[in-house]
Amino acid sequence: MKLGIIGSGAVGFAVGYTAARLGIVSDIKYNDIIEGKAKAQAMDIEDASSFYPHYVKMSWGSYADMADRDIIVTATGDLSGVSDRLQEYVQFKDATESYVKEIVAAGFKGIFIVVGNPCDLMADLVYRASGFPKERVIGSGTALDTVRLNTTLSKILNVDPSDVRGITIGEHGESQFVAWSNVFINNVKLDDYVKANNIAFSRDEVENLVRERAWRVIDGKGHTQCGIGSTVCSMIDAIANDRKKIILVATLLEGMYGLNDIYLSTPCVLGKNGMEKAIELDLNEEELKRLKHSEEVLKANRAKYN
Ligand SMILES: NC(=O)c1ccc[n+]([C@@H]2O[C@H](COP(=O)([O-])OP(=O)(O)OC[C@H]3O[C@@H](n4cnc5c(N)ncnc54)[C@H](O)[C@@H]3O)[C@@H](O)[C@H]2O)c1
């Protein structure tokens, strides 16, 4: 599996290094507007070759050099100095559109995983610029927020994070929310679990913790890496190994939840063809309203800045 990474910063590095450590790809090519940075990331990851499950060919290249990739992760952007991911749209939308067109014109026939923020709007933009079917343009969406939710709840409930099946949906941004009606602890509904175990906690507080988590990490170390690197690699693994794994990713909604023409997160089956099936959750009225609000926020920004 040949992986391409556009944007060799903190996130690009974390995705490449995690993929090499897990042995889920055989070849990684880096690109960055700063060529020396792409070269350095590729060389640094290559330096740990003896410790990977198998050899991973490392290189760097131009946008056109990405044509032979199976998957391209777009991790361009800059969160420093912004307080809302939507601000990055203004700064990076034209460059993203331009490099996507260049990559596609060079013959790329694979799958785009869009991580650069705001990743829902950026996925929407990559979808339009590439002319690819929606199955081959996937936004990382609320996949990471869902992992953050599960970790947060696991600490409150004192269970392993893998036993928490929570769902954060909507925008990967300020209007995201937890679909509480769809949270399970292993196979037990959250409401039943907390009642049986006499546990009380504030749901609003949990949502805020999840929403603000990225900013707390950025405040402390300047960027986020481990969570996003591992989350994106779970997507790469699902596609590379045709796992049919269900992950919360941003996909083009066409009627689901009564929403249209916008990339938003819902559970999707990921396999060798990319986003193979989007699953509609049974949401309550309040959750549907909050999802609609996410859609309105994204559409308003798309209209304002396009
Ligand atoms: N979707 C998510 O869950 C999630 C999580 C974390 C970060 N992000 C986003 O990922 C992006 C990258 O974050 P980071 O911390 O790695 O930033 P960073 O500043 O460390 O790295 C970004 C890199 O992109 C490069 N770049 C910028 N424009 C480019 C272009 N046109 N072509 C090639 N390279 C270009 C920069 O030179 C830089 O090296 C940001 O938009 C951030 O908000 C998304």
The ligand as a MOL file (V3000), in Angstrom:
LIG
                    3D

  0  0  0     0  0            999 V3000
M  V30 BEGIN CTAB
M  V30 COUNTS 44 48 0 0 0
M  V30 BEGIN ATOM
M  V30 1 N -9.1300 16.5330 11.4420 0
M  V30 2 C -8.5590 16.4470 12.6220 0
M  V30 3 O -9.0780 15.7560 13.5190 0
M  V30 4 C -7.2810 17.1920 12.8670 0
M  V30 5 C -6.5110 16.9610 14.0110 0
M  V30 6 C -5.3430 17.6860 14.1840 0
M  V30 7 C -4.9580 18.6410 13.2520 0
M  V30 8 N -5.7190 18.8450 12.1480 0 CHG=1
M  V30 9 C -5.3600 19.8060 11.1180 0
M  V30 10 O -4.2800 19.3030 10.3640 0
M  V30 11 C -3.5930 20.4040 9.7470 0
M  V30 12 C -2.1060 20.2930 10.0030 0
M  V30 13 O -1.8380 20.4920 11.3700 0
M  V30 14 P -0.3350 20.4500 11.8990 0
M  V30 15 O -0.4040 20.5650 13.3730 0
M  V30 16 O 0.3900 19.3170 11.2560 0 CHG=-1
M  V30 17 O 0.2310 21.8130 11.2750 0
M  V30 18 P 1.7580 22.1240 10.9080 0
M  V30 19 O 1.8550 23.5910 10.7680 0
M  V30 20 O 2.6570 21.4260 11.8660 0
M  V30 21 O 1.9500 21.4060 9.4960 0
M  V30 22 C 1.3110 21.8330 8.3400 0
M  V30 23 C 2.2910 21.6450 7.2000 0
M  V30 24 O 1.6000 21.8920 5.9680 0
M  V30 25 C 2.5480 22.5290 5.1030 0
M  V30 26 N 1.8100 23.1800 4.0320 0
M  V30 27 C 1.0480 24.3050 4.1020 0
M  V30 28 N 0.5170 24.5720 2.8920 0
M  V30 29 C 0.9330 23.5970 2.0540 0
M  V30 30 C 0.7270 23.3140 0.6880 0
M  V30 31 N -0.0460 24.0930 -0.0640 0
M  V30 32 N 1.3150 22.2170 0.1530 0
M  V30 33 C 2.0990 21.4160 0.8970 0
M  V30 34 N 2.3420 21.6360 2.1940 0
M  V30 35 C 1.7650 22.7040 2.7800 0
M  V30 36 C 3.3100 23.4760 6.0140 0
M  V30 37 O 4.5510 23.8660 5.4470 0
M  V30 38 C 3.4840 22.6110 7.2570 0
M  V30 39 O 4.6740 21.8500 7.2260 0
M  V30 40 C -4.2330 21.6600 10.3500 0
M  V30 41 O -5.2110 22.1390 9.4510 0
M  V30 42 C -4.8880 21.1600 11.6180 0
M  V30 43 O -5.9480 21.9810 12.0240 0
M  V30 44 C -6.8520 18.1290 11.9370 0
M  V30 END ATOM
M  V30 BEGIN BOND
M  V30 1 1 1 2
M  V30 2 2 2 3
M  V30 3 1 2 4
M  V30 4 1 4 5
M  V30 5 2 4 44
M  V30 6 2 5 6
M  V30 7 1 6 7
M  V30 8 2 7 8
M  V30 9 1 8 9
M  V30 10 1 8 44
M  V30 11 1 9 10
M  V30 12 1 9 42
M  V30 13 1 10 11
M  V30 14 1 11 12
M  V30 15 1 11 40
M  V30 16 1 12 13
M  V30 17 1 13 14
M  V30 18 2 14 15
M  V30 19 1 14 16
M  V30 20 1 14 17
M  V30 21 1 17 18
M  V30 22 2 18 19
M  V30 23 1 18 20
M  V30 24 1 18 21
M  V30 25 1 21 22
M  V30 26 1 22 23
M  V30 27 1 23 24
M  V30 28 1 23 38
M  V30 29 1 24 25
M  V30 30 1 25 26
M  V30 31 1 25 36
M  V30 32 1 26 27
M  V30 33 1 26 35
M  V30 34 2 27 28
M  V30 35 1 28 29
M  V30 36 1 29 30
M  V30 37 2 29 35
M  V30 38 1 30 31
M  V30 39 2 30 32
M  V30 40 1 32 33
M  V30 41 2 33 34
M  V30 42 1 34 35
M  V30 43 1 36 37
M  V30 44 1 36 38
M  V30 45 1 38 39
M  V30 46 1 40 41
M  V30 47 1 40 42
M  V30 48 1 42 43
M  V30 END BOND
M  V30 END CTAB
M  END
